[in-house]
Amino acid sequence: MSKPSDLVQGTLDLLVLKILALEPLNGWAVSQRLRQISGNILQVSDGSLYPALHKLEQQGWITAEWKLSENNRRAKFYSLTPPGRRQLEKEGASWNRLSTAISRVMRLEEV
């Protein structure tokens, strides 16, 4: 399993924004969705996820609201804001350029 330190700087923010673009979720559900969608390759610890959520909230890219979770417990649910959607588009485009460039280098034939 990849650890957050294995991820490119800033990638966790991008992944969280993308997951929250699909639907509002609480922190635990964000973590589970990331693990599920990545086929158990990406797993983020609470110690990395919650500071990232807090930072995204401070930047105005997500909002938080207390609601009842599926198991009837109070949980903070996070939603993407319009500035967060714009940031996701910007970071997504940047990530696509970077990953395309890395893929080009990795496809080089060895001599």
Summary of the structure (lengths in Angstrom):
residues: 111
radius of gyration: 15.6
end to end distance: 31.9
largest distance: 60.5
contacts: 285
relative contact order: 0.16
helix: 58%
strand: 16%
